């Protein structure tokens, strides 16, 4: 059976990287073999959690998993990075190693964009250009927030480490320095371009290629187009989530399309040829003679396609017999005569002077 890595970690498919990391830490510590000596069930659960995290923590592997819909096989990477995510902060805080978390290179945040497309674009594919506001490292100060990138001094409170170490008996913990907010430096003169932020907002235009058979909920990856990183960290990625625009005629159910078509009662009685729109132009359908109730016609292969899969869905046309609410005198006389031809006795309309007088008081 396909493995549901999100279910393994107890997460929703749209969970953030921080939520994935938090869920992994909790479960890995709960089922770690050192805590469950001799418990085979806990050992297997720990392996499942490790496998799920190794895929979901990596944006490329997660993207491939989300679009393939089943567990990945082969090289899932070493467990060293997962070990660091699980115990790295603990050891760093406990023993005071390194220069603190704030000095590490930090990857930029991923960005999400909901893209509305037409059914025609979903079927045939399309090229879309979207405008994205995102953060870019300030070129004037190289991300330091200081004028010309040099107008700062090491923080005297934390000696430039960005961390303050607190000792409580045997235990020692580190916390970000409040004086410099964990940066390890005090800006003497702010950068005039970014006003000390170290980054600035830019408006970027991205081209997204939709493949034929794009489906609603599909997630497309544009690598390296997310938010900028900090302390030399890499840029995040940009994810496009596809949504279908409402269509004037069609309702989508899976890969099938459904449409309603009104048929005049004369066409229903005599039969008729009707032209209906499709996603690829128009098509002719035959209204059967003697249609006296709602009926559905199926046009095979005129529905949507699914990316990477052969075949297409179908188009279902739901016929509804339409009767006029008002008739002219001539139209009514014709229907009365037609009724007599079929042996149907119908009440006569009131005419003449008496009928006109009654009508004036209605």
N, C-alpha and C positions, 0 to 999 in steps of 0.2 A: 504494500500500500504506500502511496506517496506520503512523505513525512511533512507534517505541518509544524515548521519551526516556530511559528508565532504561538501556536497552541502549547508547544513544549515550554516556552518561557512565560506563558500566560499573558500574551500581549495581543493587541489589535494590529492588523497588517499595516496601519499607518503610524505605528509607534515611532517616536523620535529616537535618535541614537542614544540620548541620555536615558530614556526610559528602558531601552534595550540593555544598556550597561547596568542600570540599577536592578532590573529583574534578574540578570545573570548573576550578579554578585550575591543576591539574596539566595537564589536556588543553589548556586555552587557551594556556598558556605553550608547550606542546610544538608546537602547530600555528599559532601566531601568525604572520601574514604577514611581520612584520619578521624573524622567524627562518628563514623558508622562502621567500625571495625567488624569485619565478618558478615556484613549485611550486603548480600549480592544484589538485592533489589535497589538499594541506595547507590551501589556502584554503577549499575546499569543506567540509573536515572542521571547520575553525575555525567556519564559519557554522553547521554542524549542532550543534556544541557550544554556541554562543551561543544558538541557538534553544531547545535542550533546557533550558538553564539558566534562561532567561528565564521559562519556564513552571514548572519545578519549584521555583524559588526563591520564588515567590509562592504562599502557602498557598491562596488562592482559585482561581488558575489550575490549581494542582496538583490540587486537589479536583475541579474540573470535568474535567480531563484523566483522572484515575483512574476517574471514574464514566462518562465518555463512551467511553473506551477508544481514542481516536484523537487525532492531533495537532490542536492548536487552530490556528485561522487568525485573520486580522485583526490588531488592534493587540496586540502582545506587550509593549508598553512600550519605553521608551528603553533604550539600551545603557549609559547613564551609570552606572546602579546596578551593573551587572555589571562595568564598568571599575573602579569603586571597590572592589568585592569582590576584583578581581584585583590591583590595584596600590596601593590605598589604604594598607594597612598598611606596605608597603615604603617609600612616599614619606614616610609619617609618621615611621617609625623612622629613615630616612636623613637627612631634613632637620630633624627635630625639630619639625614643624609641630603646631599644635593643643595641646591639654592632655592628650593621651594617650587610649588606648582606654577606660580605666576611667571617664573622664568622659563618654563618649558615652551617649546614651540607648540602652538595650538592651532589645530585645523579650523578653518572657517566654517560657519554654519551652512547647511544646505538650504536652498530656496525651493519653494513650491509655487507652481503657476497652474491655475485651472483654465484649460483652453476649451472653449465652446466651438464645435465644428458642426457642419451640416451632415446629413446622412449621405449625400452625394460625395462629400470629401472623405467620409469614413469608408465608403465602398471603393472609390477609385484612388485614394491617396491624394495628398496635397502638400504644398510647401507653404508654411505660415511664418510670417515675420512678426515677432512679438516684442514689445517694449518692456524692459525690465529695469527697475531702479535697484541698485545694489551698492554695497560699500567697496571702495578701492583704497588701498594703502596710499596715504598722502605722499606724493612724490617730492614735495618741498622739504619735508622733515623726515622722510623715510620711515614713517610710522612712529617716531618717538614723541611727537606732539610738541617738540621744542623747536625754536627758530633755527633754521638751517640744519636741524638734526643734531646740534651739539650744545644748545643752550640749556644744559641741565647738569646737575651735580648728584653724586650718590646720596641716597637717603641716610642721614645721620642716625636715625632711629634704629634701622635694621642693618646698617653698614652695607647697604646696596644689595642685600639678599632678597628683599621683598617679603621676608618672613620674620616673625618674632617667636622665639622659643620660650615656652613656659615650662618650668620644672615644678612638679608636685610630688615630692618624695622620690620614689623610684621611677615614676613615670614622667615622661617629657613629651609635650605636644608642640606642634608648630601651627601658627595661624598667620594669615596675611597681615602684613603691617598696615595699620590704619593711616599712618602718616603719609605713606606714598601709594596707598591702595594696592599694595602688592607688586608694584612695578620696580621697586628698588632704586628709584631716582626721583628727584624733585626738579620740576621744570622751572627754570629761572625766567625764561622768556618764552611765551607761547608762540607756536607757529602761526603766522598771519593767514596762511591759506586754510588750514583746518581748525584754527582756533584752539589748538591743543588736543584735539580728539585723536590725532594720529591716523585718521581715515576720513574720507569724504564720500558723499553720495554721488554716484554717476548714473546716467541713463544710458543703458546699453540696448542694442537691437540684436536679437538672436533669431536665427533661421532654424525652424524646426521642420523636419521632413516626416510627414505622416505616411506610413506604408499603406498600400491597399489592404483592406481588411482590418483597419484600425477599429477597435471596439471600445465601448464606453467603460471607463475605469482603467484603461490602459495607461501605464506609466512609462514615459520616455525619459531617458537620461541624457543630459548635456554635461559632459565632464568639465570640471574646472571653471564653471560659470556661476558659482555661488558666492557667498560672502568671502571677503579676504580673511586670511589667517592672522594670528598675532605672534609676535616674537619669531618671525620667520616661518610660521606654519603655512602649510599648503592651503590653497583655496578650496572651499566646499564645492559641491556639485549643484546642478540645477535640474529639478524634476518637473516634468510637465504631465499633469493628469488630464485625461481626455473626458469631455462631457459632450453629449449630443444636444444640439439645439432642437426645440420643439418644431415639428414639421406641420405644414398647413394641412396635409392630407393623411399622412401615415402615422400609425402608432407602432412602436417597436416592442416586440415581445421575443426576447432572445435574438435569433437571426431572422425571424419572420417579421414581415410587415403586414399591418392590417389597415384596411381603408373602408369607409362607408360610402355607398353610392345609391342615390335616390333614383328610382325608376318610375316614370309616369304610368298610371294605371292602364293607359292605352298601349304603351310599350309592353307592359306586363301581359296584356291580353293577346297582343298580336306577335310579340317577339321583336327584338331589335338588335342592331349592331351598335355598340357604344365604344367610344375611345376614352381610355383612362391614362393618366400620367404614371410613369414609373421612374426609377432612379436613372434610367438610361434612355429617356425619351418617352414615347407613348406606345400603348399596346391596344389591340382590338379585342373586345370580349363580346360574346353572344348572349343576349338575354333570352332565356328559353320562353317559348310561347306558352301562355296559360299560367304564368307565374302569379300565384295568389297568396304567397306568404313570404316571410324573410328567408333568404337562401344565401349560401356562401359559395363563391367560386374560387378555386385554387389555381394560381398561376405559378407553376413550379420554376424554381431557380431565379426568381426575380426579387429575392430578399437581400439581406446583407451577407457579407463574407466575413470569415474569421482569419486574422493574420496567421499565416503558417499552416493553415488547414485547407484541404480541398473542399470544393463544393460551396453552395450558397443556400441560404434560407429561401422561403417561398413568400409569395404575395397572396394574401387572402382578401377578396373583395366581398363585403357584406351588402347584399342587395336589400333595399327597403322600398316596398311599393308605396307610391305617393299618390294620394287622392286630393283633388282640389277642394278647398273649403268653400269657395263661392262659384256659382255657375251663372252664365247669362241665360236669358229666356230661351234663346235658340239652342244653346248647349243642353239645357234641361229637356227641351222637346225632343232633341235627337236621342238622348238617353232613354226617354220614355218610349219612343218608337223602338229602340233597340231592345228594351225590356220586353215589350210586347212580342217581338220576334222570338224571344226566348220563353214566352209564356208567362211572363211576370206581370202581375197587375200592380200598377203604381197609382197613388192618389194624384188626381189632377190638380194643377195649380189654379188658384183663383184668379180669374181675369175679369176684364170688363169694368164697368163703372162701380159695381159693388165691391170688387176686389181692391180698386184704387182707394175707395172711401175707407175700407177697413185698414189699409196700409197706412193711411194718413194719421190714424189714431194709435198706431203701435209704437 
